[in-house]
Amino acid sequence: MNIEAWKKSLESMKSSLLLNFRARSLILQETALDQARNEGKDVQFVGWHENEGRRRIQDIKEIIDDALAQIDESDYKSAARVYHDTLQDVARLTRWTKLLEETAKHSGS
């Protein structure tokens, strides 16, 4: 794999994560609206997903953007390490975000 492929991979990952977050946000909002309509309850659009989720997505975006900048300044071996570390960091933060989201969902936040 070459450096440009790693950069494109990270850019695609960032784009995919952002689009996925936006789609999930819309689905959660639509679900909340439908439930409120059916059950006659107040609609709550802003919850954990909107606030903390947005922060975690921003954290992931910054990690990827920082990695892209580092890769631009690196030789092949260093770029490979940055790419590998970034994949691990994004995976770790994504798992952590899902865990926090599930915890918030079960605690009623």
N, C-alpha and C positions, 0 to 999 in steps of 0.2 A: 504494500500500500504506500502511496506517496503522500506528501504533506498536504497537497491540495485536496486529495480524497478525504483526509482526516478533517480538514476544515469544512468541506461540504457536508460530511457526516454530522459534525457538531451543529452546523447551521440548520440542517434538516431536523435534527433532534430538538433543537430549540423551537423551531417553527411548529413541529408536531405537538410538543408539550403545551405551547401556548394555545394552539387551536383546540386541543383536547380539553384544556381547562375552560375555554370559552364555551365549548359545546356542552360540557358537563354542567356549567353554571346555568345555561339556558334550560337544560333538561330539569335541573333541580327547581328553577323558578317556575317553569310550566307545571311541574308536579305539585308544587306548593299552591299554585293558583287553582288547579283543578281540585285539589283536596279541600281548599277553603270554600270553593263554590259548592262542592258536594256536601260538605259538613257544616256550612254556614259559619265558619270561623274566620278570624282575621288572617290576612295574608302576611307572612314574614318572608321578605325577599333577602334580607341581609342576615346572614348567619356565619357560621364558622367558614363555610366554603368561600364565601365572598371576601371575608376579611383575612383570616389566617391563610387561606388557600392562595389568595392573591399575593400575600407576602412571600410564601414559599415558592411560588412560581417566579416571582421577581428575583428571589435568591438564586434559583436555578439558572435563570436568564443571565444574571451577573457572573455566575461561575463559568458558564459557557462563553460569554463575551470576554472574560479575563483570559480564559484558555486560548481563545482565538488570537488575542493580542500577543500572548506568550509564544504561541506557535509561529506567528509571523517573525518573531525575533530569535527563533531557535534553529539549531542545526537539526539534522534528521533524527539523531538519537534522542536529543532533548525533546523534540517535538513528539516523538513516540511516547515518551514518559508523560508529558503533559496530556496527551490524548488519552492514554490509559488511565491516568489519575482522574481526569475529568469524567470519564465514563463511570468510574467507581463512585466518585462524589455525587454525580447526578442520580445514579441508581440508589445510593444510600439516602439521599435527601428525598427522593421520590417515595421510597418505602416509608420513611419517617413521616412524610406528609400524609400518606394513606393511613398510617397508624393513628395519627392525631385526628384525622377526619372521622375514622371509625369510632374512636373514643368519644369524640364530641357528639356523634350521632347517637351513641348508646347512652350518653349521660343527659341527652335532651337539650344540648346547647344550640 
